Amino acid sequence: MDLLERIEAGLYMALSHSAAQGCPPKLAGALRYAVFPGGARIRPRLCLGVALACGDRNPRAATAAATAVELLHCASLVHDDMPCFDDAAQRRGKPTVHVAFGEEIALLAGDGLIVAAFETLARETLQAPALTAPLVVAIAQAVGSPQGLVAGQAWESEARIPLASYHRAKTASLFTGAVSAGALAAGGQPADWMGLGEALGSAYQAADDLYDALGENGAMGKPVGQDLRHGKPNVVAAMGVDGALRHLRDLIETAAASVPDCPGAEPMRAMIRKEAMRLMPQKVMEGVA
């Protein structure tokens, strides 16, 4: 089973519990709608890639960690798109959850996906209970406060938004959570992989800002122009297009160079460089920008 198959199987299993018979039909529909079909699944792929590079000693725990990471990412998108934040009409080429199901169900669906993530970790590590607490802590730190996704979203309500802290919390945190969880699940050392998570997360944020500024939906799967419309800080505003592009390329090289020496190092570096090509905005690649 390849990485994507493991991820999709884990997500289907998680939703088979959360959206099981007895769940209110609209909520069950919104939970599935928020998760399937997915985007590139880069965060769970990164989690499993690190687990494989570390020997993949407990595939069930690694798949559970990857599943939890993606469920939390999907939850963050549902909440981020809501009228109280970005008020986005589309995500991944279809109406956002609050447009399709209403605000109340969208809020509950996002909450439900958060609970499903931690339920999945608990259920799927019953055979390896020593992993449960470390995985829960690593992933909770990536999505909570003071430096996780929740904090990243909260920075948008402040009068002054420090760009580095905002992007580290809003985007890079879940990447560092993914690499930490992958290493933990396979008996590796999370600290060895943190540089990779931070660099790749920052690269994604730089790419997201470039797509937004250049008016491309591209690989990011969300409407463009939202940063300007909502007055959010962004790498392009700070560095210009050329500077942001150089920053993106530097981060990708940093990410590849950050992979520690291990049996799976070369496949991981190849995965990072392949992903890098998907990140580059088409207008920049064609020399339009």
matplotlib code that plots the C-alpha trace (Angstrom):
import matplotlib.pyplot as plt

x = [0.0, 1.5, 1.4, -1.7, -3.6, -2.6, -3.8, -7.1, -7.7, -7.0, -9.3, -12.1, -11.8, -11.9, -15.0, -16.6, -16.6, -17.4, -20.1, -21.6, -25.2, -26.9, -24.9, -27.2, -27.3, -26.3, -23.3, -22.3, -22.5, -20.4, -17.7, -17.3, -17.5, -14.8, -12.3, -13.2, -11.9, -8.8, -6.0, -2.4, -2.4, 1.2, 1.1, 0.1, 2.5, 5.3, 4.3, 4.4, 7.5, 9.4, 8.1, 9.3, 12.7, 13.0, 12.1, 8.3, 8.4, 4.7, 2.8, -0.6, 0.6, 2.2, -1.0, -3.0, -0.7, -0.9, -4.7, -4.9, -2.7, -4.9, -8.2, -6.9, -5.8, -9.3, -10.8, -8.7, -9.8, -13.5, -13.1, -10.7, -13.3, -16.2, -17.7, -16.1, -12.6, -12.0, -15.7, -14.5, -17.0, -14.9, -12.2, -10.6, -12.9, -16.2, -18.4, -16.9, -18.6, -20.5, -21.8, -22.9, -24.2, -24.7, -22.6, -23.9, -23.1, -19.7, -18.7, -19.7, -18.1, -14.8, -15.1, -16.0, -12.9, -10.7, -12.3, -12.0, -8.3, -7.5, -10.0, -8.1, -4.8, -6.2, -8.0, -5.2, -2.4, -4.2, -1.7, 1.2, 0.0, 3.5, 3.1, -0.3, 0.7, 3.8, 1.8, -1.1, 1.2, 3.2, 0.1, -1.7, 1.2, 1.0, -2.6, -3.1, -1.6, 0.8, 2.4, 0.1, -2.8, -5.1, -2.5, -1.9, -5.6, -5.7, -2.9, -5.3, -7.4, -4.4, -3.7, 0.0, 0.8, 4.4, 4.9, 7.3, 5.3, 2.1, 3.3, 5.2, 2.0, -0.5, 1.3, 4.7, 3.4, 1.4, 4.4, 6.6, 3.8, 3.7, 7.4, 7.5, 4.6, 6.1, 9.4, 7.8, 5.6, 8.6, 10.9, 13.0, 14.1, 11.6, 14.3, 16.3, 13.4, 12.2, 14.4, 12.7, 9.2, 9.9, 11.5, 8.8, 6.0, 7.6, 7.9, 4.2, 3.4, 5.6, 4.0, 0.5, 1.4, 2.8, -0.4, -2.6, -0.6, -0.4, -4.1, -3.6, -5.6, -3.0, -1.9, -3.2, -6.9, -8.4, -9.7, -7.0, -6.7, -7.8, -4.7, -5.2, -8.9, -8.5, -5.4, -3.3, 0.5, 2.2, 5.7, 5.1, 4.1, 7.2, 9.7, 8.1, 7.5, 11.1, 12.2, 9.4, 10.3, 14.0, 12.9, 10.7, 13.6, 15.9, 13.4, 13.0, 16.8, 16.9, 14.2, 16.0, 19.3, 17.6, 16.8, 19.0, 21.2, 19.1, 18.2, 15.3, 17.0, 17.3, 13.6, 12.6, 14.8, 13.3, 9.8, 10.6, 12.0, 9.1, 6.7, 8.6, 7.8, 4.1, 4.5, 5.9, 3.2, 2.7, 3.0, 6.4, 7.5, 6.4, 8.2, 5.0, 5.5]
y = [0.0, 3.4, 6.5, 8.0, 4.6, 4.4, 8.0, 7.6, 4.3, 5.9, 8.8, 6.5, 4.5, 7.7, 9.0, 5.5, 6.1, 9.9, 9.8, 6.4, 5.6, 7.7, 10.8, 13.7, 13.4, 17.0, 16.7, 13.3, 14.8, 17.8, 15.7, 13.7, 16.7, 18.5, 15.6, 14.0, 14.5, 15.9, 18.1, 16.9, 15.4, 16.8, 16.9, 13.3, 12.2, 14.0, 12.3, 8.9, 9.7, 10.5, 7.3, 5.3, 7.0, 6.0, 2.4, 2.4, 0.2, 0.7, 1.3, 1.4, 4.2, 6.1, 5.9, 7.0, 10.0, 10.9, 10.6, 12.8, 15.5, 15.6, 15.7, 18.6, 20.4, 19.8, 21.2, 24.3, 24.9, 24.6, 27.1, 29.4, 29.7, 30.7, 34.3, 35.3, 34.7, 34.7, 34.3, 32.2, 30.8, 28.0, 25.6, 22.9, 23.8, 23.4, 25.4, 25.7, 23.8, 26.7, 27.6, 24.0, 23.2, 26.4, 28.1, 26.1, 22.7, 24.0, 25.1, 21.7, 19.8, 21.5, 20.7, 17.1, 16.7, 17.9, 15.3, 12.6, 13.3, 12.6, 9.7, 8.1, 8.5, 6.9, 4.0, 3.1, 3.1, 0.7, -1.9, 0.4, 2.5, 4.0, 6.0, 7.5, 10.3, 11.4, 11.5, 13.4, 16.0, 16.4, 16.9, 19.0, 21.4, 21.8, 22.8, 24.6, 27.5, 29.3, 28.5, 26.2, 26.7, 28.2, 30.8, 31.5, 32.2, 34.3, 36.6, 37.9, 39.5, 41.5, 45.1, 44.3, 41.0, 39.8, 38.1, 35.4, 34.4, 34.5, 32.2, 29.9, 29.3, 29.3, 27.1, 25.8, 24.4, 21.6, 20.6, 20.3, 18.4, 16.0, 15.3, 14.9, 12.5, 10.4, 10.1, 9.2, 6.6, 4.8, 5.1, 8.0, 11.3, 14.2, 16.8, 15.4, 16.3, 19.7, 21.7, 19.9, 20.6, 24.3, 24.9, 23.0, 24.7, 28.1, 27.2, 26.4, 29.8, 31.6, 29.7, 30.5, 34.2, 34.1, 32.4, 34.9, 37.9, 36.7, 35.8, 32.0, 29.3, 26.7, 24.2, 25.8, 25.1, 28.4, 31.7, 34.3, 37.9, 37.1, 38.5, 41.9, 41.9, 41.0, 43.0, 40.0, 40.3, 38.3, 37.5, 39.2, 42.4, 42.3, 41.1, 41.7, 38.9, 38.3, 38.3, 35.9, 33.6, 33.6, 33.0, 30.0, 28.4, 28.9, 27.3, 24.3, 23.7, 24.2, 21.6, 19.0, 19.7, 19.3, 15.6, 13.8, 10.8, 7.7, 4.8, 6.7, 10.1, 10.1, 9.1, 11.9, 14.5, 13.4, 13.8, 17.3, 18.4, 16.9, 18.7, 21.9, 21.9, 21.7, 24.7, 27.1, 29.5, 28.9, 32.6, 32.7, 29.5, 31.1, 34.3, 36.4, 37.8]
z = [0.0, -1.0, 1.1, -0.4, -0.1, 3.6, 4.2, 2.4, 4.2, 7.6, 6.8, 5.7, 8.9, 11.0, 9.2, 9.5, 13.3, 13.4, 10.7, 11.6, 11.8, 14.4, 13.5, 12.4, 8.6, 7.8, 10.2, 8.8, 5.3, 6.2, 7.9, 4.7, 2.5, 4.4, 4.0, 0.6, -2.0, -0.5, -1.8, -2.1, 1.5, 1.8, 5.6, 6.2, 3.3, 5.1, 8.4, 6.7, 4.7, 8.0, 9.5, 6.6, 6.7, 10.4, 9.6, 9.9, 13.0, 13.8, 10.6, 12.3, 14.7, 11.8, 9.7, 12.7, 13.2, 9.5, 9.6, 12.7, 11.1, 8.0, 9.9, 11.9, 8.7, 7.2, 10.4, 10.2, 6.6, 7.5, 10.3, 8.3, 5.5, 7.7, 7.6, 10.9, 9.3, 5.5, 4.4, 1.5, -1.0, -2.5, -1.4, -3.6, -6.5, -4.7, -2.3, 1.2, 4.0, 5.4, 2.0, 1.3, 4.8, 6.7, 9.3, 12.3, 10.7, 9.4, 12.9, 14.3, 11.5, 12.2, 15.9, 15.0, 12.9, 15.7, 18.1, 15.4, 15.1, 18.7, 18.9, 16.0, 17.8, 20.9, 19.2, 16.8, 19.4, 21.8, 20.8, 21.5, 24.5, 25.1, 21.9, 22.7, 25.0, 23.0, 19.8, 21.4, 22.9, 19.6, 17.5, 20.1, 20.4, 16.6, 16.6, 19.9, 21.8, 22.2, 18.9, 16.9, 14.5, 17.0, 17.9, 14.2, 13.6, 16.7, 15.5, 12.8, 15.6, 16.9, 16.0, 15.1, 13.5, 13.5, 10.2, 11.3, 14.4, 12.5, 9.6, 12.0, 13.9, 11.1, 8.6, 9.8, 13.1, 11.5, 9.3, 12.4, 14.1, 11.1, 11.1, 14.9, 14.9, 12.0, 13.8, 17.2, 15.6, 14.1, 17.1, 15.6, 17.2, 16.5, 17.0, 14.0, 11.7, 13.1, 10.6, 7.7, 9.1, 9.7, 6.3, 4.4, 6.3, 5.6, 1.9, 1.8, 3.3, 0.8, -2.1, -0.7, -0.6, -4.1, -5.5, -3.6, -4.9, -8.5, -8.7, -9.2, -7.4, -8.5, -6.0, -2.9, -3.5, -2.1, -3.6, -4.4, -3.2, 0.3, 2.1, 0.5, 1.1, 4.8, 5.4, 6.3, 6.3, 3.6, 2.3, -1.1, 0.5, 2.6, -0.1, -3.4, -6.0, -6.9, -3.2, -2.2, -5.1, -4.0, -0.4, -1.6, -3.5, -0.5, 1.8, -0.5, -0.6, 3.2, 3.6, 1.4, 3.2, 6.6, 6.0, 8.5, 7.4, 7.5, 5.2, 3.7, 3.3, -0.5, -1.2, 1.2, -0.5, -3.9, -2.5, -1.3, -4.6, -6.6, -4.3, -4.9, -8.6, -7.7, -5.5, -8.1, -9.4, -13.2, -14.0, -12.4, -14.2, -17.5, -16.8, -16.7, -13.1]

ax = plt.figure().add_subplot(projection="3d")
ax.plot(x, y, z, "-o")
ax.set_aspect("equal")
plt.show()
